[in-house]
Amino acid sequence: MQIGPQPPDAVVLSALFASVDRFEDAVRIGKNFIAAMSAHSVLSIYSRFFPTAMDLVCSEQRESQLRPPDFVSNPLIPDSPPEPRYVETVCTSVREFKQAMSAGDSARALRALRPTGILNKVHPPSKELERLEINCFREGGYRRLVYLPEMAKLALWLGDSEKADGYASEVLTLLSPRRSNPTEEDGKEIHDANMVLGLLAVMKGDLVGAKKFLLASARTQWSSYEARTLGPNLSLANELAKRGEREVVTEYLETCPYFRTVQRSGLTSKWIADIRDGRVPDFGPFLYA
C-alpha cells in the first residue's frame, strides 16, 4: 500500500483545479498576492501527490520565454494593472493544464504551466529533500528541527519509508524532554512527526498504532503565527476516516487546539457531522499542508 505517490482522488483534483482557477482569476485582475499564493498551492499539491511528475518536469525545465511578473518570485509586490500578454499566457496554460489533468497526464499538465514562470527556480521534491538534508546535517541538537519535519514529509511522499521514519522519530526524540509540557514552538513539529509515523503504520496495516499517533499529534500547542497561516496536515486523519475509524478521527478533531478556535468551529462541526454520517470529509488544503 502507498500513501505518498498514489493516484489522487476527485477531492485532490478538485482542489488542484480550484487553485489554478484562483491563480488565473487573480492574474486577470492584478491581485498579485492571491496569484502568488494560488501558484504556491498548485506546487504544494504537486509535491504531495505527484512527486514523480514534479521531479521529471522540473529536472527538464527551461526558463519561460516570457518573463513573468515579479510577484511570481515575490508575493509581497503590490497589486498592479494586469499585463495583457501575461494574462493571455496564463489563460492558455490553465486551459491546457486542465485538459491534461483530466486525461490523467500529470507531467504534461505541469509542463503546460511552464510558460507562466511559476516553475522557474522551483526545486523538484527529490532535490528539495537533498537540499534540506545538506543543511540539516550541518546542524546539531534542536537546530535540526528547522529541517527534520519537512524532510520526513518529503521522504514519505517520495516513497522512502526508512528515511521518513528516521527523520520523524528524531523529531520526537529531540523534543522528548519537553513532551509533558510542549511549547508553542513545538506544535507543528510534534504534529507532523506523529502524522508521518502514523501514515507509516497505516502502510504496514497497523491501525492500532496509527490511531495512537493520530491522537498524539493532536496533543500540541500552536504558535500564533502557525495558527494564522499554517495548519495541520490531515493526511493521517483522512486515511483513517477512509478506513471507517470514525471515533478516533472525531476525537482528534475535537482535541487538536488548532481546530478548537471559534473561527474554525463551523468547519470542524461539518467534518464531524460528515464522519458520523459515514462520509469522508473534504479536508481540502489540509491534505497538503
ZILINKA-V778645 format. One record per helix or strand. SS is the DSSP state (helix for helix, strand for strand). FROM is the first residue (numbers start at 1). TO is the last residue. If there is no record, write none. Layout:
SS_FROM_TO / SS_FROM_TO
This chain:
helix_10_29 / helix_32_49 / helix_51_60 / helix_70_72 / helix_84_102 / helix_106_112 / helix_114_116 / helix_125_137 / helix_141_157 / helix_161_181 / helix_184_203 / helix_207_218 / helix_224_229 / helix_235_242 / helix_246_255 / helix_257_259 / helix_262_276 / helix_284_287
